[in-house]
Structures are given as structure tokens and as C-alpha cells.
Amino acid sequence: MKTKEELTIHELVKLRNEIDSRIQDYKDGYFYICNVRSYGRNWRDNHIHNTYTLQELCYQYNGDEGIVDVYSNNPDLSKIDNYGSVIFVPTVEDYEASKKYDFLVRIIPEAEETLAEWGNRENIPFQYRPKFSPFYTQEDIDRFKLELENFDMSFVAPVRVERIYEEEHE
């Protein structure tokens, strides 16, 4: 076995890549749903399996390059340094249900307002008229209302985790 001083640069890079891969693939038993917002793009990073790689992602998108909203069932997220939200949610199903519920609560009044503005466009000065027809129809709004009315509210709502700084522990 060679010592680290005897390894070639190619061997060192190979070793580093193997270690990075092991760290990336290490699973700590919790799920991490990371919604990233950066320069107008939004995506979900599904490749986070431990707090080390989570913290690396949060450092990468620390407010200058974007924002990460973290949803996890890890009860010890208070030490994660993140510009975005860190939220505890017990299960992925609770996360999905709360997102769907929030969408319905938000979209119904927005869609109704947009549809009303479109219906009243002839009574508005030309420069203030809506330029495009609404995305959602009255049938869509009625379907959303029915879905909200019959929504299964048995999910556990996510809870925001407050950051604890090291100085506070002393």
C-alpha cells in the first residue's frame, strides 16, 4: 500500500472521487425534499440523503445563487445553515398533501379574480385590460372548490424549524 505522498495525481483524484461518491450516497435514514429556486428556475433535488450533502447544497444556494427550501423528517435540522426555509414534516405523504392543500387555498381566489377581471375587461381602459385570457376556466375553479371541500385533512402540517447557532448552546 502506497502512502499518500507516493500516490500520483491520477490516483489521488480517483480516491477523492470515490470518497465523494460514498459521502453523496450515504443514507442517514431520513428523507430530504429540497426545493431549489435559482435565477427564475425551480426544481426539486432528490439526491440528498444526509445532512452533510444537504448542508453543501444549502451553502451552494445561500441567497446569492438561489434559495433552498428543505422539507425533512429529520428531527435535528436546527443546526442547518440555510437562507431558505427548513421545515419538519413527518412523512412524504404529509408533505404532498400539505402542498396540494396550500395550492388549492391559494389558487381558487387568484383564479376567481383573474376570471372576473377578464369578464369585466370591456369596462376597463384599454391600457389596463388583461392581455391574455385566464389560464383556469370556471369549470376548473368549480373542480378546485369541490376538491378543497372534500380534501382529506388528516395530514400533519409542516412545522418551520428555527436555526440554533452554536453560541446559543454555551
N, C-alpha and C positions, 0 to 999 in steps of 0.2 A: 504494500500500500504506500502510495506516494504521500509526502507531506504537502500541505497547502502551498509551500514555497516551490515545490517541484512540479506542480501542475502547469500545463500550458494554458494559454488564454482560452483556447477552444474547450478544454476540459473544464475550466472554471465557469465559462458561460453555460455549458451543458449542465453542470452541477447547480448553478443558480436557477436555471430554467426548471430543473427537476424539483428543487425546493419550492420555488414559486408555485408550481403546479400542485404540489402537495398542500401548501397553505390554502390555495384557492379551492381545492376540493375537500378540505377538512370540514366535516359537518359537526356542529355542536349540539344538534338535536332540536333546534328552534327553526321556525321559518322567518324569512325576512322578505317583505314585499317593499321594493324600493322604486318609488315613482320619481323619475328624474325629469326636471324641466331645465332646458338649456337653449338659449337663443331661439325661442319660439318652437322648439321641438319638445315633444313629451314622449317618454317611453318608460316601460317597466323593466328594471334589471332583475332577471330571475336567477342570476348566477351567484348570489350572495348566500353563503351557508354558515358564516361565523362572524363574530364581532370584529375580528381583525380586518377581513376584507370589507366589511361594512364600513368601518372607520376609514379605510383607504378611499372608498367611493365617496364618503362624505367630505373628505379632505379635497378630493378632486373637484367636487362641485360645492364649493364652500361659500357661494354667494356671488363670486366674481364670474365664474364659468357656468353657474347654474345653481339649482337647488335640488336637494333630495328630500323627499318625504318618506319616512321609514315607518312601516307597519310591521309589528312582530309580536310573537307570543313570549319573547324573552323577558322575564320579569326584571332583569337588571340592565336596563338600557339608559339609566340616568347618567352614566359616565360617557356616553357617546357625544362627541363634539360635532354638532351639526347645525348648519344655518337654517335648514328647513325644520319640519315637524318630526318629532319622534313620538310614535303612538303605539300604545299597547292594545292588542286585540287578541282574544283567546284562540280563535280559530280562523282559518282562511274563509270558511263559510260565513262567519260573523262579519268579516271584512267585506266580502262580496255583497252580503245582504245590506250592510250599512251604506255602502257606496250606491247601491241601487235605490235605496230609500232616499238618500240625500239627493240623488239625481231627480227623482220624481217630485220631491218637495220643491226643488229649485226650478225645474223646467216648466211645470204647469203654469205658474204666474207669468214667467217670461214668455212662454208661447202664447198665452192668452193676450198679453199686452201687445205683442208683435202682430197677432192676428187682428186685434181691434184697430191698431194703427193702420194696417193695410186696408181694412174695411172702411176707414174714415179718410183715406188718402185724398179723395176729391175735395174735401173741405179744408185742406191744409195748403198753405202757399207752396208753390212748385219746388223751391229750393229746400224745403223741409220734408217733403214727401219721401216715404221709403222708396228706395231704388229697386229693390228686389222683393219678389213675393215671399211670404213666410215659408220657412222650411217645414214646419208642422202644420197640419190641417186641423180642422175642428174634430174630425174623427180621431186623429192622433191624440188630441187633448182629452177627448172623452175616454179613450182607451187608457191613457195615463191616469186619469182620475179614478177609473174603475180599478186599475191595478193598485193604486195607492189605498183605495178604500178596502181592498181585500188583502192588503200586504200582511204577511206573517211577521208580527213584531216580536217574535221570540228571540231575535238575535241580541247579542250583548254589544252595546255601543262601545266603540273605541274610546280610549282614555289617553289624553296627552300626557307624556312623561316630561317632567321638569328636569333640566340639566343640573347635576350636582357637581360643583367644582371641588377639586382636591383640597383647597384651603378651608372649605366648609366642614371637612371631616376632622380637622385638627382640634 
